[in-house]
Amino acid sequence: MTSISPSHGDRAVAPSASRSAGYKALLRPLLFVFVAAALALAFALLGSEVGEGETRTFDLQMLQLAQALRAAYPGLAEVMRDLSGLGSTVVLTLFTLATVGYLLLVSKKTTALLVAASALSGTVLVSVFKALFGRLRPDAAYAALTASGLSFPSGHASMSALVFLTLGTVIASSRSRLSERAYILLTAILMTLLVGLSRILLGVHYATDVFGGWAFGSAWAMAWLVLARHLGRSQD
């Protein structure tokens, strides 16, 4: 009986595929690191512009636009209040605790710890940044509701970006189909955008507060996700 041996072409396929998978495994975290660094730089540059007062004209124009839109569409403010609630401390804490609990349930202890650590450290850093910049909130005459505390960066925008993007990535990584992963991630991005936009349209934050919050929250989420990916391979 004649045995069938693999051809030279068949033998070449496996090493080539292995190298390709290796390159992808290396490039993906590098891409995350690059994007996180770019977002962190954007936050730093925007913070510098805010501190020097260079964004004052743009921010005032956005406040006036938001005020005009609320006047033209009376129901807009109520919708924005509801959307803003998605970025509140209570709601984001519940989302985070539910995710951490699930990760512990499925024995993803390292990932659970890092998700909790990213949220806690992000909250602390937002407070530190607010104190450092010391930017006051917009004049109450432009706002649809009263909000206390300092303004830059927006806490709602920062933490919704951090929490929703982190949770979206964690959930998406558990799905095998590309369409499912894309849907989950796009939903997380949409929720992040809606929370930030609600703060602008309610007039409780300058637009640059929200832009800064998005940049910081996204950068912080990506940094922790890279760490979680690295540690999770060996410990989970």
N, C-alpha and C positions, 0 to 999 in steps of 0.2 A: 504494500500500500504506500502510495506516495504522500509524504507529509507536506503540509502547506505551511511554509514559513513566511513571516511578514516581510513585505518588500522594504527596500531602503526608504521609500517614500513614507510607508506606515511608521517606520521607526523614527523618522524625522518629525512626525506630527506631534508626538507626545512631548518631547523637549521644547518644541516651539510653543505649544499651548501652555506648558508650564511656565515658560519665560514670560509669555503674555500676561498670564494671571498674576505673576510676581510683579510685573511692572504696574499693573492696575492697582494691586494692593499697596504699592509704594506711593504711587501718584495721588491716590485718593486722599490720604491724610495730609500730604504736602499741599494739595489744592485747598483743603480746609484751613490749614495753617496760613497760607497766603491770603485767602479771603478774610480770615479773622484779623490778620495784621493790617490789611487794607482798611477794614472797617474801624479798627482801633485808631489808625492814623486819621481817618476822616473825622472821627469823634474829637480827637485832639485838635485838629485844624479848625473845626467848627467851634469848639470851645474857645479857642484863641480869638476867633472873629467875634464871638458873642461878648467875650470879656472886653474887647476893644470897642464895642458898640457899633461894629461895622454892619450888623444885621438889623439895626433898628428900623430903617425905612421899610425893608421887606417884611419884617414882623408886623409893623403897624398896618401895612397894606393887607396882610392876611387876616388880621383881626377885624378890619373894616369889611372885608369880603365875607367873613364868617357872620358878622352881625347883619349884613345885608341879606344873606341867604336865610337866616333865621326869621327875618322880617318878612321875606317873600314867601316862605313856606313855614307857617306857624307850627305844624306838627314835627318839624325837623328836630327841634330841641329835645322833645320827649324821646324820639328814636335814638338820638345821640346819647342821652342819659342812660338808656338801656344798654347800648353798646359799650359805653364807658364802664359800666358795671362789670363787664367781662374781664377788665384789667384791674379790678379792685384787689386789695390785699387778701380779703376773705376768699374770693373766688379762685384766685391763683394759688392760694395755700391749699384749698380743697383739691384742685387739680393735681398739685404736686404730691400731696399726701396719698391720693388715690393711686397715682403712678408708682410711687415708692413702695406702697403696700403690695401692689401687683408684682413688681419686680422681686420683692422679697418672697412672695408666694411661689414664684417660678424659679427660685434659687439664683437670681441674678443679684447677689448681694453687693458686689463691687459697683455695678451700674446704679443700683438703688442708692448707695452711699454717695456716689458722685452727683447724681441728680439732686439729692437733698443739699449737698455741699454747694453746688452751683447756684441754687436758688437763694440759700442763706447768704453766701458771699456776695452775690449780686445785689441783694437788698442792702447790705452794709455799704458796698461801694457806691450805690446810688445816693445814699445819705451823705457819704463823704464828699462826693462830687457836688451835691447841692450846697453843702457848707462851704466848700472851696470857692465855687463860683459866686455864691451869695446873690443870685439873681432873683429879684422880686417878681411876683406874678403880674400878669397884665392888669391894668386898671379895671376895677369892678364894673365900670360903665360898659365895658366891652363883653362882659361875661354873662352867660345865661344862668349861672349858679355861682355860689360862693365856695371857694376852695382855699384851704390854708396851706402854709408851708412855702418853701422856696420853689423856684421854677425850672432851673436847668441842672440836669436833664429831666425830662418828664418821667416820673416814677411809673406811671401807667404804661407808657410806651416802652420803657426799658424792660420792665419785668414781664410784660406780655410777650415781647420779643424773646426774652430769655426762656420763659416757661413754655410758651406754645411751640417755639422752634425745637427746644430740647425734647419735649414730649412727642411732638410730631415725628422727629427723627427716630426716637426710641421705638415708637409704635410702628413706623414704616419699616424699620429694619427687621421686624418680625414677619413681614409679608414677603412672599416670593414673587408675586406678579408685579411687573413694572407699573401697570396702570393703577394698582392699589397703592403702591408706594407714592406715586406721583399725586394721586388724589389726596392722600393723608397730608403730604407735605404742603401742597397748595392750599389746603384748608387751614393748616397752621399759619401759613403766611398771610392768608386773607384775614384771619381773626386778629393777627398782629396789626395789620394795616388798619382795620376797622376801629380798633381800640385807639390807636394813635390819631386817626382822623377825627374821631369823636371828641378828643381833647382840644383839637384845633377849632372845630366847629362850635364847641361850647364856649370858646373864648377863655378857658381856664389856663391855657398854655400858649406861649408863642409857638409858631410853626417850627422854629429852630430848636426849641426844647424837645419837640417830638422827634425831629430828625436826629438830634443827638442821642435821644433815648433808643431809637431804632438801631443806630450804629453801635452804641455800647452793648445793648442787650444781645444783638446778633453776634457780635464779636465774642462776648463772654460765653454764649451758648456754644459756639463752634469750638472755642478753646477747650471747654470741658468735655465736649463730645469726642474730640481727638484723644484726650486723656482717657476717657472711658473706653474707647475702642482699643487703645493700646493695652490698658490694664486688664480689660475684660477677656482678652484672648488667653491670658495665662492664669487668671484667677477664677473666672466664672465657670 
